[in-house]
Amino acid sequence: MVRILIAEVGTKTPDVDVRFTSVQSADASMYTSAQDQIELIRQIVSDVFPDGEIITASGTIQVSQLLSSSPDIILANFADLVDGLSICQSVRKQAVPHTFTILIRQLIADRSVSTVDWKVDLLEAGADVCITSTDDYQLLRAYLQVVKRMAKAQAQLLADCRLFQFQATHDPLLTNLLNYSGIVGWLQNQIDFSLRHRTPVSLIMADVDNFRQVNNNYGHLAGNAVLHQVAERMLTSIRSEDAIGRFGGEEFLAVLSNCDVKQTIKLAERIRGRVSHPPIQTAETSVSVNLSIGVTTILGEIEAEEAIKQADTALYRAKQLGKDRVCSYNRQPNLSRL
């Protein structure tokens, strides 16, 4: 749904010349009040965008406040050039998505204002369309049709960009999980955040034990089904602010923000328990799955690669000690079982 903000700024002046062509007849023009003109503008906008959401505002302060809701189009009726420039400045503070800006300037009755100069100023300041109150309002309708096409094209472009971004950072098989580059990028962001706020970041590196046997005994389709279920069970075990990615093959990496050692081990044990019980059902059989998990908690400056290496070292220790357990980096292994 297209959201259109119709604003009236500084137009309540008795000597304003407001002429427009009526909606019903392209040949009938008249002089009327600024309030009537706003109603006509609303009617034209409703005709062009029958399913659009129309928001109204009065004054530059209210316009600036409503811009935070990111309308697709702003159509401002104003008198003072300063107000028009202020609207452009407020709109252009938001780079993406582009808010299409149509400005209608009310001219004083003697029409002594130079039309070309102020239009140039506003277009250079970021306006997309500039017309005057004495223009034929069928021109406004035509401009709205142009903006409608542009807004539709922008919406499709942004949707494509979001899709491409998702595909670039998520695993093609396990679509709810980040892929390698996605989870490593997330980890680096969390490390940077932790440095600024002096909070810990924890990593959980989990590996499906004996996964090759699942593929060999039940086939790759069953193996894929097992990975799907492992991913879902891991996702339901972590907090909403955490992230999980497929690190490679049957290895998964979880990044936990502001999570200390004790909390991390507790979460790791929860993940291990939920993945192990009950057995995973595939199309043809039931498969018992266990995880070996390595965890590490970092506080301070460290490269993402080094943090991953610590978690991987702890995971290797869990494998050496018999699998199906949680081990912490540089700490005695946690041999507890659920």
C-alpha positions in Angstrom: 0.0 0.0 0.0 1.3 3.4 -1.0 1.4 6.0 1.8 0.8 9.6 0.8 1.4 12.5 3.1 -0.6 15.6 2.2 0.7 18.7 4.0 -0.5 22.3 4.3 2.2 24.7 5.3 1.7 28.4 5.7 -1.1 28.8 3.2 -3.8 30.4 5.4 -3.3 33.9 3.8 -6.3 35.9 2.6 -4.6 37.3 -0.5 -3.5 33.9 -1.9 -4.5 33.4 -5.6 -5.9 29.8 -5.7 -7.2 28.7 -9.1 -7.8 25.2 -10.1 -9.5 23.0 -12.7 -12.3 21.0 -11.2 -12.2 17.3 -11.2 -15.4 17.0 -13.2 -14.6 19.4 -16.0 -11.2 20.2 -17.5 -12.5 23.4 -18.9 -14.1 24.9 -15.7 -11.7 26.9 -13.6 -12.5 29.1 -10.5 -11.0 30.9 -7.6 -11.5 29.3 -4.2 -10.0 29.0 -0.8 -6.9 27.2 0.1 -9.0 24.8 2.2 -11.1 23.9 -0.9 -7.9 23.3 -2.8 -6.6 20.9 -0.2 -9.8 18.9 -0.5 -9.4 18.8 -4.3 -5.8 17.6 -3.9 -7.0 14.9 -1.6 -9.7 13.9 -4.1 -7.2 13.8 -7.0 -4.8 11.7 -4.9 -7.6 9.3 -4.0 -8.5 8.9 -7.7 -4.9 8.1 -8.7 -4.2 5.9 -5.6 -7.6 4.3 -4.7 -5.9 1.8 -2.4 -3.5 4.3 -0.9 -3.3 5.5 2.7 -3.6 9.2 3.0 -2.1 11.1 5.9 -2.6 14.8 6.5 -0.3 17.3 8.3 -0.3 21.0 9.0 2.9 23.0 9.5 6.6 22.1 9.0 7.0 20.6 12.5 4.2 18.1 12.1 5.5 17.3 8.6 9.0 16.5 10.0 7.4 14.3 12.7 5.3 12.3 10.2 8.3 11.8 7.9 9.7 9.4 10.4 6.9 7.0 9.3 8.5 7.0 5.8 5.6 7.9 3.5 6.1 7.0 -0.2 5.0 10.3 -1.4 4.7 13.8 0.2 2.5 16.4 -1.5 3.0 19.8 0.2 0.9 22.9 -0.3 2.9 25.9 0.8 3.4 29.7 0.3 6.8 30.7 1.7 9.8 29.4 -0.2 11.6 28.9 3.1 8.9 26.3 4.1 9.4 24.5 0.7 13.1 24.3 1.3 12.6 23.1 4.8 10.4 20.3 3.6 13.0 19.2 1.0 15.7 19.2 3.7 13.7 17.0 6.0 12.7 14.6 3.2 16.3 14.2 1.9 17.7 13.3 5.3 16.3 9.8 4.5 18.3 8.5 1.5 16.5 5.1 1.0 13.8 4.6 0.2 13.2 7.7 -1.9 10.2 9.8 -0.8 8.7 11.4 -3.9 8.1 15.0 -3.2 5.5 17.2 -5.0 5.4 20.8 -4.0 2.6 23.2 -4.8 3.3 26.8 -4.1 0.5 29.3 -3.5 1.3 32.5 -5.4 0.3 36.0 -4.1 -2.5 37.7 -5.9 -0.2 40.1 -7.9 1.9 37.1 -9.1 5.1 39.1 -8.7 7.0 36.0 -7.7 9.5 34.7 -10.3 8.3 31.1 -11.0 11.5 29.9 -12.6 13.9 30.9 -9.8 12.0 29.3 -6.9 11.4 26.1 -8.9 15.1 25.8 -9.6 15.9 26.3 -5.9 13.4 23.6 -4.8 14.4 21.1 -7.5 18.1 21.5 -6.6 17.1 21.0 -2.9 15.5 17.7 -3.7 11.9 18.2 -4.9 10.7 15.9 -7.7 7.9 18.1 -9.0 7.1 21.8 -8.5 3.9 23.4 -9.7 2.0 26.6 -8.7 -1.6 27.2 -7.4 -2.4 28.8 -10.8 -1.5 25.7 -12.8 -4.1 23.4 -14.4 -4.7 20.7 -11.8 -4.9 18.1 -14.5 -1.2 18.6 -14.6 -1.0 17.5 -10.9 -3.0 14.3 -11.9 -0.5 13.6 -14.6 2.5 14.1 -12.3 0.9 11.8 -9.8 0.6 9.1 -12.4 4.3 9.5 -13.2 5.2 9.3 -9.5 2.9 6.2 -9.2 4.9 4.4 -11.9 8.2 5.4 -10.3 7.1 4.4 -6.8 6.0 1.0 -8.1 9.4 0.5 -9.8 11.2 1.5 -6.6 9.1 -0.9 -4.5 10.0 -3.7 -6.9 13.7 -2.8 -6.9 13.8 -2.6 -3.1 12.0 -6.0 -2.9 14.6 -7.5 -5.3 17.4 -6.0 -3.2 16.0 -7.5 0.0 15.7 -10.9 -1.7 19.2 -10.8 -3.1 20.6 -9.7 0.3 18.7 -12.6 2.0 20.0 -15.1 -0.6 23.6 -13.7 -0.2 23.6 -14.2 3.6 21.4 -17.3 4.1 22.0 -21.0 3.5 20.2 -22.3 0.3 19.2 -25.5 2.0 18.5 -24.3 5.5 16.8 -21.0 4.5 16.2 -19.9 8.1 19.9 -20.0 8.9 22.6 -17.6 7.9 25.3 -19.0 5.6 29.1 -18.8 6.3 29.6 -15.2 5.3 26.4 -14.2 7.0 27.2 -15.6 10.4 30.8 -14.4 10.3 29.6 -10.9 9.4 27.1 -11.1 12.3 29.9 -12.2 14.6 32.1 -9.3 13.6 29.3 -6.8 14.2 28.7 -8.3 17.7 32.4 -8.1 18.5 32.4 -4.4 17.5 29.3 -3.8 19.6 30.9 -5.6 22.6 34.0 -3.4 22.4 31.9 -0.2 22.5 29.7 -1.4 25.3 32.1 -3.7 27.2 29.8 -6.7 27.0 30.7 -10.4 26.4 30.1 -12.2 23.1 29.9 -16.0 23.1 30.2 -18.6 20.4 28.7 -22.1 20.2 30.2 -24.4 17.6 28.1 -27.5 17.1 28.7 -30.5 14.9 26.3 -33.4 14.2 28.0 -36.6 15.4 28.5 -39.4 12.9 26.5 -37.5 10.2 28.3 -39.4 7.4 26.7 -42.6 8.7 23.2 -40.9 8.3 23.9 -40.2 4.6 25.4 -43.7 4.0 22.6 -45.6 5.8 19.6 -43.6 4.8 20.6 -41.5 1.8 21.2 -37.8 1.3 17.5 -36.8 1.3 17.3 -38.2 4.8 20.5 -36.4 5.7 19.0 -33.1 4.4 15.9 -33.8 6.5 18.0 -34.3 9.6 19.9 -31.0 9.0 16.6 -29.2 8.7 15.4 -30.6 12.0 18.7 -29.9 13.7 18.5 -26.3 12.5 14.9 -25.8 13.6 15.6 -27.3 17.1 18.7 -25.1 17.5 16.7 -22.0 16.5 14.0 -22.7 19.1 16.7 -23.1 21.8 18.4 -19.8 21.5 17.3 -16.3 22.4 15.6 -13.9 20.0 18.7 -11.6 19.9 21.1 -14.4 19.0 21.9 -15.8 15.5 22.8 -19.2 14.1 24.5 -20.0 10.8 25.5 -23.1 8.9 29.3 -23.0 9.2 29.8 -25.8 6.7 28.5 -29.3 6.1 27.0 -30.5 9.4 28.6 -27.7 11.5 26.6 -24.8 13.0 27.8 -21.6 14.6 25.7 -19.7 17.1 26.6 -16.1 18.1 25.3 -15.0 21.5 25.3 -11.3 22.4 25.9 -10.2 26.0 26.0 -13.8 27.2 28.5 -14.8 29.9 30.3 -18.2 30.3 27.7 -19.7 32.6 24.7 -18.7 30.4 26.5 -19.9 27.3 27.2 -23.4 28.7 23.5 -23.6 29.8 22.3 -22.6 26.3 24.7 -25.1 24.7 23.4 -27.9 26.9 19.8 -26.9 26.1 20.6 -27.1 22.4 22.3 -30.5 22.8 19.3 -31.9 24.7 16.7 -30.6 22.3 18.5 -31.9 19.3 19.0 -35.3 20.8 15.5 -35.9 22.1 13.2 -37.0 20.6 14.8 -38.8 17.6 14.3 -37.0 14.2 11.6 -38.4 12.0 12.4 -38.5 8.2 10.2 -39.8 5.4 11.4 -43.3 5.9 12.9 -43.8 9.3 13.6 -42.4 12.8 17.2 -41.1 13.3 18.9 -40.5 16.7 21.1 -37.4 16.5 23.7 -36.2 18.9 25.8 -33.0 18.9 29.3 -32.3 20.0 29.6 -28.6 21.0 32.5 -26.2 21.7 31.9 -22.9 23.3 33.9 -19.8 24.0 33.2 -16.4 25.6 35.2 -13.3 24.6 35.4 -9.9 26.2 37.8 -7.5 24.6 39.5 -6.9 21.2 39.7 -10.0 19.1 39.5 -11.0 15.4 36.4 -12.9 14.4 38.7 -15.6 13.0 40.5 -16.1 16.3 37.1 -16.3 18.2 36.0 -19.0 15.8 39.2 -20.8 16.2 38.7 -20.9 20.0 35.2 -22.4 19.6 36.5 -24.9 17.1 39.3 -26.0 19.5 36.7 -26.6 22.2 34.6 -28.6 19.7 37.6 -30.7 18.8 38.1 -31.5 22.5 34.4 -32.5 22.8 35.0 -35.0 19.9 38.2 -36.3 21.5 36.4 -36.9 24.8 33.7 -39.1 23.2 31.3 -36.8 21.5 27.7 -35.8 22.6 28.9 -33.3 25.1 29.7 -29.6 25.7 33.3 -28.4 26.1 34.4 -24.8 26.9 37.6 -23.3 25.5 40.4 -23.2 28.1 38.2 -24.8 30.7 37.6 -28.3 32.0 35.1 -30.0 29.8 31.5 -30.0 30.9 30.7 -33.7 31.0 27.1 -33.4 32.2 24.4 -35.1 30.2 20.7 -34.3 30.0 
